[in-house]
Amino acid sequence: MTSVTVGSLVLMTDETAYRAALGEPATETRQSASKAKEDRTPVGLRHRQRLHAAEQNTISIILEIAILMILKSLLRASVALAGLVASSAIGQQWQDSLATRQNGGNLVFCHFMIGIVGGRTSAADYDDDMKRAKAAGIDAFALNIGVDPFTEQQLQYAYESADNNGMKVFISFDFNWFKTGEASRVGQMIATYGEKPAQLMYDNKVFASSFAGDGLDVSAMREAAGVDVFWAPNFHPEKGSDFGAIDSALNWMGWPNDGNNKAPKPGANVTVKDGDDAYMAALGDKPYMAPVSPWFFTHFGPEVPYSKNWLFPSDTLWFDRWQEILALQPRFIEIVTWNDYGESHYIGRLDSPHGDDGNSKWVYGFPHNGWLDMAVPFMAAYREGASDVGPYIKEDKVVYWFRPTLKDLDCDATDTTMQDADNSTGNYFKGRPNGWETAQDKVYVVTLLTEDATLEMTAGGNSQTVEAPAGANIFSVDMAPGMVSFRVVRGGSEVVLEGEAGMPILDSCPCGIYNFNPYVGTLPEGEPDELLPEGYAQISAGLKVDKCGPNAVAATGAATAA
């Protein structure tokens, strides 16, 4: 079993840990786990001749192992390359039209948190983010900034990288940190960065946005900028902001809620579409920036000064919201987010360089890249004003997600939020996150198919077989502890896609905590993705168990927390 030690904490880093949780031998090595995976591969790696043991000498064994490792690496690389080539072709199509769409067409943005990437040391550190976003079909990153001492340097890097990679960016001022009385400061920053080649322009104006900011003197901001500004802030209709002074508005609330930043309650259920309606009414004929977000879960305890612990209903939100977007066709959409790991709505990679604010306890081992893959044909359809995603699906793909445990699992004895903490925000709850009752114990499966097929789903002891039409459709199977697998069959016998999920459903508490962050995967399997060391530097803060990884199992194979 491979592990990484951080202080006294042991991080389990391979598939053996998952299998140990299910009672398989804890002594299984990474080599044998890899062999088991190879034996399940339908082609490519199973053509290896099975020689009699007596005929195998030491040299041939070494050669076979080396060849297998090379073939496995090549197979993964070819899958990754095929995906990048396909998505790059789509990316080039929309990139060619970006100049036109900047003057009146639909645009796709994605929120990027600068506040967690202060350790980046060059523009090159942003290149992978820029390339992947562009290839997927994202037009621009909304660069969320506070007032950290590294903000200006990181903006320089981000703008430079965007220019180098043919991407666009714009500033999103975070008014958790900026003050609404700083209109001149905001305007001056817009002017400074508006001159850079990678700056997003709209109607020949410098595009800029915000998180919150109601009460900002927009006239003073424009005067300080001294250039034409297309101002699309996250002002709120219910707060009486002057929507006549702005050019557009971002609705941040991309999740069903109670109207008070919590999960819906009986008699208090505000849908995302309700928010769309309120913003469009306030904007009149002005363009609307609609939110699209896959999830929301946060679980910070007293180990940090920003304690908060709640969940918004998110089960099928990512799929449902894209359907709404294709029907609504707003001028702009903003995906929330690329890299806000602390609120679990990231669609970017875990290995995108960033620091750890304590979120790694529920993020370590939980990639979300599949959500970006799922969005590619939807973004392509949206950009062209289409209401049907079907024609934009160019290859068969399965995207799945599920939480690591059933919602009723009791983790009180070891959870990090069972102690008192500062609750001046009203967002801190002990134990299970506020809103946990709204979660459904389901494995969700989105099929993106070029032709009709049959989908077989298994989760622990539960199985479900459904007919999956061509196009984009969503299905589910009840969660149960155990391995999760999928099979897509066409014509009764042709196996189109087949494989196991990257982790099982557990009957123990990962890292000892209530983790409502989902594991997201795809078939064909995507590139491996793990947090870099700086991304889990604070993983031990507040923990009540001494082992933490994708499923927090001890070397004996027994769960560390019941």
HELIX and SHEET records of a PDB file:
HELIX    1   1 GLU A   15  ALA A   21  1                                   7    
HELIX    2   2 ARG A   30  ASP A   39  1                                  10    
HELIX    3   3 ALA A   53  GLU A   55  5                                   3    
HELIX    4   4 THR A   58  ARG A  101  1                                  44    
HELIX    5   5 ILE A  114  ILE A  116  5                                   3    
HELIX    6   6 ALA A  123  TYR A  126  5                                   4    
HELIX    7   7 ASP A  127  ALA A  136  1                                  10    
HELIX    8   8 THR A  151  ASN A  164  1                                  14    
HELIX    9   9 ALA A  183  GLY A  194  1                                  12    
HELIX   10  10 VAL A  218  ALA A  225  1                                   8    
HELIX   11  11 PRO A  237  LYS A  239  5                                   3    
HELIX   12  12 PHE A  243  ALA A  245  5                                   3    
HELIX   13  13 VAL A  272  LEU A  283  1                                  12    
HELIX   14  14 LEU A  317  LEU A  328  1                                  12    
HELIX   15  15 TYR A  341  GLU A  343  5                                   3    
HELIX   16  16 SER A  360  VAL A  363  1                                   4    
HELIX   17  17 ASN A  369  ARG A  383  1                                  15    
HELIX   18  18 GLY A  390  TYR A  392  5                                   3    
HELIX   19  19 TRP A  436  THR A  438  5                                   3    
HELIX   20  20 PRO A  510  GLY A  512  5                                   3    
HELIX   21  21 PRO A  533  TYR A  536  5                                   4    
SHEET    1   A 2 SER A   3  VAL A   6  0                                        
SHEET    2   A 2 LEU A   9  MET A  12 -1                                        
SHEET    1   B 8 MET A 201  TYR A 202  0                                        
SHEET    2   B 8 LYS A 205  PHE A 211 -1                                        
SHEET    3   B 8 LYS A 168  ASP A 174  1                                        
SHEET    4   B 8 ALA A 140  ILE A 145  1                                        
SHEET    5   B 8 LEU A 107  MET A 113  1                                        
SHEET    6   B 8 PHE A 332  ILE A 335  1                                        
SHEET    7   B 8 TYR A 288  VAL A 292  1                                        
SHEET    8   B 8 ALA A 249  LEU A 250  1                                        
SHEET    1   C 3 MET A 201  TYR A 202  0                                        
SHEET    2   C 3 LYS A 205  PHE A 211 -1                                        
SHEET    3   C 3 VAL A 229  ALA A 232  1                                        
SHEET    1   D 2 PHE A 297  PHE A 300  0                                        
SHEET    2   D 2 LYS A 308  LEU A 311 -1                                        
SHEET    1   E 4 GLY A 471  ASP A 478  0                                        
SHEET    2   E 4 LYS A 442  LEU A 449 -1                                        
SHEET    3   E 4 LYS A 397  PHE A 402 -1                                        
SHEET    4   E 4 TYR A 519  LEU A 523 -1                                        
SHEET    1   F 4 ASN A 462  ALA A 468  0                                        
SHEET    2   F 4 ALA A 453  ALA A 459 -1                                        
SHEET    3   F 4 VAL A 484  ARG A 490 -1                                        
SHEET    4   F 4 GLU A 494  GLU A 500 -1                                        
END                                                                             
